Amino acid sequence: MSTPPHEVLEAARRQAGMTFQDLWIAYFALGGTAHPEKVRAYLGGRVAPSMDYDVIAHAINERFADQGENHPVPYRDELR
């Protein structure tokens, strides 16, 4: 069984050294529209899978790129 998408994102957020606030601001800057508490609930597995998975993944991947790394967070179509 593969890792649930919300767990992939949350683990990557922590690995990238991003606070939740850092992530939400980056997500919002990329066009994400969900309220911060909805994003937090998604990362905690408390709400249904989000159509914003790729926006959140992209925000985290940008942080990794800023740190000189590739994009280690898979996008939704790469999870399958």
Backbone as XML, in Angstrom:
<?xml version="1.0"?>
<chain id="A" units="angstrom">
  <residue number="1" name="MET">
    <atom name="N" x="0.845" y="-1.177" z="0.000"/>
    <atom name="CA" x="0.000" y="0.000" z="0.000"/>
    <atom name="C" x="0.889" y="1.239" z="0.000"/>
  </residue>
  <residue number="2" name="SER">
    <atom name="N" x="0.524" y="2.217" z="-0.818"/>
    <atom name="CA" x="1.331" y="3.427" z="-0.905"/>
    <atom name="C" x="0.967" y="4.405" z="0.216"/>
  </residue>
  <residue number="3" name="THR">
    <atom name="N" x="1.848" y="5.352" z="0.440"/>
    <atom name="CA" x="1.630" y="6.368" z="1.467"/>
    <atom name="C" x="0.499" y="7.296" z="1.023"/>
  </residue>
  <residue number="4" name="PRO">
    <atom name="N" x="-0.449" y="7.604" z="1.898"/>
    <atom name="CA" x="-1.525" y="8.530" z="1.535"/>
    <atom name="C" x="-0.963" y="9.894" z="1.135"/>
  </residue>
  <residue number="5" name="PRO">
    <atom name="N" x="-1.586" y="10.548" z="0.152"/>
    <atom name="CA" x="-1.070" y="11.832" z="-0.337"/>
    <atom name="C" x="-0.861" y="12.884" z="0.747"/>
  </residue>
  <residue number="6" name="HIS">
    <atom name="N" x="-1.776" y="12.966" z="1.697"/>
    <atom name="CA" x="-1.604" y="13.994" z="2.733"/>
    <atom name="C" x="-0.365" y="13.731" z="3.579"/>
  </residue>
  <residue number="7" name="GLU">
    <atom name="N" x="-0.025" y="12.455" z="3.778"/>
    <atom name="CA" x="1.178" y="12.124" z="4.547"/>
    <atom name="C" x="2.443" y="12.457" z="3.760"/>
  </residue>
  <residue number="8" name="VAL">
    <atom name="N" x="2.398" y="12.267" z="2.447"/>
    <atom name="CA" x="3.537" y="12.630" z="1.598"/>
    <atom name="C" x="3.823" y="14.123" z="1.739"/>
  </residue>
  <residue number="9" name="LEU">
    <atom name="N" x="2.767" y="14.931" z="1.657"/>
    <atom name="CA" x="2.935" y="16.382" z="1.753"/>
    <atom name="C" x="3.422" y="16.820" z="3.122"/>
  </residue>
  <residue number="10" name="GLU">
    <atom name="N" x="2.836" y="16.271" z="4.164"/>
    <atom name="CA" x="3.219" y="16.684" z="5.519"/>
    <atom name="C" x="4.664" y="16.300" z="5.822"/>
  </residue>
  <residue number="11" name="ALA">
    <atom name="N" x="5.080" y="15.104" z="5.415"/>
    <atom name="CA" x="6.467" y="14.689" z="5.641"/>
    <atom name="C" x="7.429" y="15.588" z="4.867"/>
  </residue>
  <residue number="12" name="ALA">
    <atom name="N" x="7.072" y="15.938" z="3.641"/>
    <atom name="CA" x="7.927" y="16.807" z="2.826"/>
    <atom name="C" x="7.996" y="18.212" z="3.410"/>
  </residue>
  <residue number="13" name="ARG">
    <atom name="N" x="6.872" y="18.712" z="3.928"/>
    <atom name="CA" x="6.858" y="20.038" z="4.551"/>
    <atom name="C" x="7.862" y="20.087" z="5.697"/>
  </residue>
  <residue number="14" name="ARG">
    <atom name="N" x="7.823" y="19.067" z="6.540"/>
    <atom name="CA" x="8.744" y="19.017" z="7.673"/>
    <atom name="C" x="10.186" y="18.880" z="7.198"/>
  </residue>
  <residue number="15" name="GLN">
    <atom name="N" x="10.404" y="18.022" z="6.202"/>
    <atom name="CA" x="11.760" y="17.814" z="5.676"/>
    <atom name="C" x="12.324" y="19.106" z="5.078"/>
  </residue>
  <residue number="16" name="ALA">
    <atom name="N" x="11.469" y="19.893" z="4.463"/>
    <atom name="CA" x="11.906" y="21.158" z="3.855"/>
    <atom name="C" x="12.133" y="22.252" z="4.893"/>
  </residue>
  <residue number="17" name="GLY">
    <atom name="N" x="11.741" y="21.990" z="6.140"/>
    <atom name="CA" x="11.913" y="22.982" z="7.197"/>
    <atom name="C" x="10.903" y="24.111" z="7.122"/>
  </residue>
  <residue number="18" name="MET">
    <atom name="N" x="9.735" y="23.834" z="6.562"/>
    <atom name="CA" x="8.694" y="24.855" z="6.430"/>
    <atom name="C" x="7.731" y="24.781" z="7.604"/>
  </residue>
  <residue number="19" name="THR">
    <atom name="N" x="7.414" y="25.934" z="8.154"/>
    <atom name="CA" x="6.321" y="25.958" z="9.115"/>
    <atom name="C" x="5.026" y="25.840" z="8.324"/>
  </residue>
  <residue number="20" name="PHE">
    <atom name="N" x="3.936" y="25.575" z="9.021"/>
    <atom name="CA" x="2.662" y="25.543" z="8.315"/>
    <atom name="C" x="2.380" y="26.907" z="7.702"/>
  </residue>
  <residue number="21" name="GLN">
    <atom name="N" x="2.695" y="27.976" z="8.420"/>
    <atom name="CA" x="2.456" y="29.328" z="7.907"/>
    <atom name="C" x="3.267" y="29.575" z="6.632"/>
  </residue>
  <residue number="22" name="ASP">
    <atom name="N" x="4.538" y="29.141" z="6.619"/>
    <atom name="CA" x="5.360" y="29.259" z="5.410"/>
    <atom name="C" x="4.678" y="28.567" z="4.234"/>
  </residue>
  <residue number="23" name="LEU">
    <atom name="N" x="4.207" y="27.344" z="4.503"/>
    <atom name="CA" x="3.567" y="26.572" z="3.441"/>
    <atom name="C" x="2.301" y="27.255" z="2.954"/>
  </residue>
  <residue number="24" name="TRP">
    <atom name="N" x="1.462" y="27.698" z="3.871"/>
    <atom name="CA" x="0.203" y="28.297" z="3.439"/>
    <atom name="C" x="0.441" y="29.568" z="2.633"/>
  </residue>
  <residue number="25" name="ILE">
    <atom name="N" x="1.391" y="30.392" z="3.035"/>
    <atom name="CA" x="1.694" y="31.613" z="2.291"/>
    <atom name="C" x="2.188" y="31.266" z="0.886"/>
  </residue>
  <residue number="26" name="ALA">
    <atom name="N" x="3.077" y="30.286" z="0.779"/>
    <atom name="CA" x="3.577" y="29.871" z="-0.536"/>
    <atom name="C" x="2.439" y="29.286" z="-1.381"/>
  </residue>
  <residue number="27" name="TYR">
    <atom name="N" x="1.590" y="28.489" z="-0.760"/>
    <atom name="CA" x="0.424" y="27.896" z="-1.437"/>
    <atom name="C" x="-0.500" y="29.005" z="-1.943"/>
  </residue>
  <residue number="28" name="PHE">
    <atom name="N" x="-0.794" y="29.973" z="-1.111"/>
    <atom name="CA" x="-1.670" y="31.080" z="-1.475"/>
    <atom name="C" x="-1.056" y="31.891" z="-2.619"/>
  </residue>
  <residue number="29" name="ALA">
    <atom name="N" x="0.252" y="32.138" z="-2.550"/>
    <atom name="CA" x="0.944" y="32.897" z="-3.596"/>
    <atom name="C" x="0.882" y="32.196" z="-4.949"/>
  </residue>
  <residue number="30" name="LEU">
    <atom name="N" x="0.763" y="30.878" z="-4.923"/>
    <atom name="CA" x="0.657" y="30.102" z="-6.164"/>
    <atom name="C" x="-0.783" y="29.974" z="-6.655"/>
  </residue>
  <residue number="31" name="GLY">
    <atom name="N" x="-1.702" y="30.626" z="-5.975"/>
    <atom name="CA" x="-3.098" y="30.596" z="-6.419"/>
    <atom name="C" x="-4.012" y="29.702" z="-5.614"/>
  </residue>
  <residue number="32" name="GLY">
    <atom name="N" x="-3.496" y="29.078" z="-4.550"/>
    <atom name="CA" x="-4.341" y="28.249" z="-3.694"/>
    <atom name="C" x="-5.411" y="29.103" z="-3.035"/>
  </residue>
  <residue number="33" name="THR">
    <atom name="N" x="-6.604" y="28.553" z="-2.923"/>
    <atom name="CA" x="-7.721" y="29.345" z="-2.400"/>
    <atom name="C" x="-8.331" y="28.798" z="-1.114"/>
  </residue>
  <residue number="34" name="ALA">
    <atom name="N" x="-7.868" y="27.668" z="-0.654"/>
    <atom name="CA" x="-8.454" y="27.076" z="0.554"/>
    <atom name="C" x="-8.026" y="27.855" z="1.793"/>
  </residue>
  <residue number="35" name="HIS">
    <atom name="N" x="-8.932" y="27.954" z="2.743"/>
    <atom name="CA" x="-8.676" y="28.596" z="4.034"/>
    <atom name="C" x="-7.547" y="27.821" z="4.733"/>
  </residue>
  <residue number="36" name="PRO">
    <atom name="N" x="-6.699" y="28.508" z="5.497"/>
    <atom name="CA" x="-5.599" y="27.812" z="6.165"/>
    <atom name="C" x="-6.038" y="26.595" z="6.983"/>
  </residue>
  <residue number="37" name="GLU">
    <atom name="N" x="-7.156" y="26.699" z="7.675"/>
    <atom name="CA" x="-7.589" y="25.554" z="8.491"/>
    <atom name="C" x="-7.988" y="24.348" z="7.638"/>
  </residue>
  <residue number="38" name="LYS">
    <atom name="N" x="-8.486" y="24.588" z="6.439"/>
    <atom name="CA" x="-8.817" y="23.471" z="5.553"/>
    <atom name="C" x="-7.534" y="22.790" z="5.071"/>
  </residue>
  <residue number="39" name="VAL">
    <atom name="N" x="-6.521" y="23.589" z="4.751"/>
    <atom name="CA" x="-5.236" y="23.018" z="4.333"/>
    <atom name="C" x="-4.627" y="22.234" z="5.494"/>
  </residue>
  <residue number="40" name="ARG">
    <atom name="N" x="-4.683" y="22.798" z="6.688"/>
    <atom name="CA" x="-4.149" y="22.095" z="7.872"/>
    <atom name="C" x="-4.891" y="20.775" z="8.098"/>
  </residue>
  <residue number="41" name="ALA">
    <atom name="N" x="-6.214" y="20.801" z="7.946"/>
    <atom name="CA" x="-7.011" y="19.581" z="8.119"/>
    <atom name="C" x="-6.664" y="18.549" z="7.049"/>
  </residue>
  <residue number="42" name="TYR">
    <atom name="N" x="-6.421" y="19.000" z="5.838"/>
    <atom name="CA" x="-6.033" y="18.081" z="4.764"/>
    <atom name="C" x="-4.688" y="17.432" z="5.078"/>
  </residue>
  <residue number="43" name="LEU">
    <atom name="N" x="-3.720" y="18.239" z="5.504"/>
    <atom name="CA" x="-2.401" y="17.683" z="5.821"/>
    <atom name="C" x="-2.464" y="16.709" z="6.992"/>
  </residue>
  <residue number="44" name="GLY">
    <atom name="N" x="-3.441" y="16.890" z="7.859"/>
    <atom name="CA" x="-3.618" y="15.991" z="8.991"/>
    <atom name="C" x="-4.499" y="14.790" z="8.678"/>
  </residue>
  <residue number="45" name="GLY">
    <atom name="N" x="-5.007" y="14.710" z="7.442"/>
    <atom name="CA" x="-5.839" y="13.579" z="7.039"/>
    <atom name="C" x="-7.267" y="13.660" z="7.544"/>
  </residue>
  <residue number="46" name="ARG">
    <atom name="N" x="-7.694" y="14.852" z="7.957"/>
    <atom name="CA" x="-9.030" y="14.996" z="8.528"/>
    <atom name="C" x="-10.091" y="15.425" z="7.521"/>
  </residue>
  <residue number="47" name="VAL">
    <atom name="N" x="-9.703" y="15.730" z="6.291"/>
    <atom name="CA" x="-10.663" y="16.053" z="5.234"/>
    <atom name="C" x="-10.312" y="15.241" z="4.001"/>
  </residue>
  <residue number="48" name="ALA">
    <atom name="N" x="-11.266" y="15.152" z="3.095"/>
    <atom name="CA" x="-11.100" y="14.358" z="1.876"/>
    <atom name="C" x="-9.930" y="14.875" z="1.036"/>
  </residue>
  <residue number="49" name="PRO">
    <atom name="N" x="-9.395" y="14.016" z="0.181"/>
    <atom name="CA" x="-8.296" y="14.436" z="-0.694"/>
    <atom name="C" x="-8.606" y="15.747" z="-1.402"/>
  </residue>
  <residue number="50" name="SER">
    <atom name="N" x="-7.605" y="16.553" z="-1.508"/>
    <atom name="CA" x="-7.750" y="17.901" z="-2.032"/>
    <atom name="C" x="-7.354" y="17.997" z="-3.499"/>
  </residue>
  <residue number="51" name="MET">
    <atom name="N" x="-8.124" y="18.770" z="-4.235"/>
    <atom name="CA" x="-7.748" y="19.073" z="-5.609"/>
    <atom name="C" x="-6.518" y="19.978" z="-5.622"/>
  </residue>
  <residue number="52" name="ASP">
    <atom name="N" x="-6.184" y="20.567" z="-4.485"/>
    <atom name="CA" x="-5.033" y="21.457" z="-4.378"/>
    <atom name="C" x="-3.737" y="20.719" z="-4.066"/>
  </residue>
  <residue number="53" name="TYR">
    <atom name="N" x="-3.751" y="19.402" z="-4.113"/>
    <atom name="CA" x="-2.545" y="18.632" z="-3.814"/>
    <atom name="C" x="-1.354" y="19.179" z="-4.595"/>
  </residue>
  <residue number="54" name="ASP">
    <atom name="N" x="-1.523" y="19.364" z="-5.913"/>
    <atom name="CA" x="-0.401" y="19.794" z="-6.739"/>
    <atom name="C" x="0.076" y="21.199" z="-6.389"/>
  </residue>
  <residue number="55" name="VAL">
    <atom name="N" x="-0.817" y="22.078" z="-5.974"/>
    <atom name="CA" x="-0.409" y="23.428" z="-5.585"/>
    <atom name="C" x="0.426" y="23.361" z="-4.307"/>
  </residue>
  <residue number="56" name="ILE">
    <atom name="N" x="-0.016" y="22.536" z="-3.363"/>
    <atom name="CA" x="0.741" y="22.364" z="-2.118"/>
    <atom name="C" x="2.098" y="21.722" z="-2.417"/>
  </residue>
  <residue number="57" name="ALA">
    <atom name="N" x="2.100" y="20.680" z="-3.252"/>
    <atom name="CA" x="3.357" y="20.023" z="-3.620"/>
    <atom name="C" x="4.305" y="21.005" z="-4.297"/>
  </residue>
  <residue number="58" name="HIS">
    <atom name="N" x="3.774" y="21.836" z="-5.163"/>
    <atom name="CA" x="4.611" y="22.812" z="-5.867"/>
    <atom name="C" x="5.220" y="23.820" z="-4.889"/>
  </residue>
  <residue number="59" name="ALA">
    <atom name="N" x="4.433" y="24.261" z="-3.928"/>
    <atom name="CA" x="4.947" y="25.197" z="-2.921"/>
    <atom name="C" x="6.118" y="24.574" z="-2.151"/>
  </residue>
  <residue number="60" name="ILE">
    <atom name="N" x="5.974" y="23.319" z="-1.785"/>
    <atom name="CA" x="7.060" y="22.631" z="-1.063"/>
    <atom name="C" x="8.256" y="22.415" z="-1.980"/>
  </residue>
  <residue number="61" name="ASN">
    <atom name="N" x="7.994" y="22.016" z="-3.230"/>
    <atom name="CA" x="9.096" y="21.808" z="-4.172"/>
    <atom name="C" x="9.861" y="23.093" z="-4.445"/>
  </residue>
  <residue number="62" name="GLU">
    <atom name="N" x="9.174" y="24.236" z="-4.440"/>
    <atom name="CA" x="9.883" y="25.510" z="-4.597"/>
    <atom name="C" x="10.836" y="25.747" z="-3.433"/>
  </residue>
  <residue number="63" name="ARG">
    <atom name="N" x="10.428" y="25.383" z="-2.227"/>
    <atom name="CA" x="11.316" y="25.522" z="-1.065"/>
    <atom name="C" x="12.540" y="24.631" z="-1.249"/>
  </residue>
  <residue number="64" name="PHE">
    <atom name="N" x="12.323" y="23.383" z="-1.680"/>
    <atom name="CA" x="13.461" y="22.501" z="-1.930"/>
    <atom name="C" x="14.372" y="23.091" z="-3.007"/>
  </residue>
  <residue number="65" name="ALA">
    <atom name="N" x="13.807" y="23.657" z="-4.061"/>
    <atom name="CA" x="14.616" y="24.268" z="-5.127"/>
    <atom name="C" x="15.435" y="25.434" z="-4.573"/>
  </residue>
  <residue number="66" name="ASP">
    <atom name="N" x="14.833" y="26.224" z="-3.687"/>
    <atom name="CA" x="15.557" y="27.326" z="-3.049"/>
    <atom name="C" x="16.737" y="26.814" z="-2.229"/>
  </residue>
  <residue number="67" name="GLN">
    <atom name="N" x="16.629" y="25.574" z="-1.753"/>
    <atom name="CA" x="17.697" y="24.962" z="-0.958"/>
    <atom name="C" x="18.697" y="24.211" z="-1.840"/>
  </residue>
  <residue number="68" name="GLY">
    <atom name="N" x="18.528" y="24.323" z="-3.170"/>
    <atom name="CA" x="19.455" y="23.683" z="-4.102"/>
    <atom name="C" x="19.135" y="22.236" z="-4.405"/>
  </residue>
  <residue number="69" name="GLU">
    <atom name="N" x="17.939" y="21.809" z="-4.081"/>
    <atom name="CA" x="17.539" y="20.426" z="-4.354"/>
    <atom name="C" x="16.553" y="20.387" z="-5.515"/>
  </residue>
  <residue number="70" name="ASN">
    <atom name="N" x="16.330" y="19.200" z="-6.032"/>
    <atom name="CA" x="15.364" y="18.988" z="-7.096"/>
    <atom name="C" x="13.970" y="19.065" z="-6.510"/>
  </residue>
  <residue number="71" name="HIS">
    <atom name="N" x="12.982" y="18.568" z="-7.187"/>
    <atom name="CA" x="11.619" y="18.546" z="-6.628"/>
    <atom name="C" x="11.310" y="17.127" z="-6.144"/>
  </residue>
  <residue number="72" name="PRO">
    <atom name="N" x="11.585" y="16.855" z="-4.871"/>
    <atom name="CA" x="11.379" y="15.500" z="-4.351"/>
    <atom name="C" x="9.928" y="15.141" z="-4.063"/>
  </residue>
  <residue number="73" name="VAL">
    <atom name="N" x="9.033" y="16.125" z="-4.035"/>
    <atom name="CA" x="7.633" y="15.829" z="-3.741"/>
    <atom name="C" x="6.952" y="15.457" z="-5.047"/>
  </residue>
  <residue number="74" name="PRO">
    <atom name="N" x="6.435" y="14.246" z="-5.135"/>
    <atom name="CA" x="5.772" y="13.846" z="-6.379"/>
    <atom name="C" x="4.460" y="14.610" z="-6.564"/>
  </residue>
  <residue number="75" name="TYR">
    <atom name="N" x="4.153" y="14.906" z="-7.815"/>
    <atom name="CA" x="2.855" y="15.508" z="-8.119"/>
    <atom name="C" x="1.826" y="14.392" z="-8.188"/>
  </residue>
  <residue number="76" name="ARG">
    <atom name="N" x="0.557" y="14.768" z="-8.129"/>
    <atom name="CA" x="-0.531" y="13.810" z="-7.980"/>
    <atom name="C" x="-0.472" y="12.683" z="-9.012"/>
  </residue>
  <residue number="77" name="ASP">
    <atom name="N" x="-0.196" y="13.021" z="-10.268"/>
    <atom name="CA" x="-0.168" y="11.990" z="-11.298"/>
    <atom name="C" x="1.045" y="11.065" z="-11.166"/>
  </residue>
  <residue number="78" name="GLU">
    <atom name="N" x="2.046" y="11.461" z="-10.384"/>
    <atom name="CA" x="3.213" y="10.619" z="-10.142"/>
    <atom name="C" x="2.997" y="9.656" z="-8.978"/>
  </residue>
  <residue number="79" name="LEU">
    <atom name="N" x="1.937" y="9.862" z="-8.188"/>
    <atom name="CA" x="1.670" y="9.003" z="-7.042"/>
    <atom name="C" x="1.109" y="7.654" z="-7.460"/>
  </residue>
  <residue number="80" name="ARG">
    <atom name="N" x="0.484" y="7.599" z="-8.590"/>
    <atom name="CA" x="-0.190" y="6.379" z="-9.033"/>
    <atom name="C" x="0.745" y="5.371" z="-9.586"/>
  </residue>
</chain>
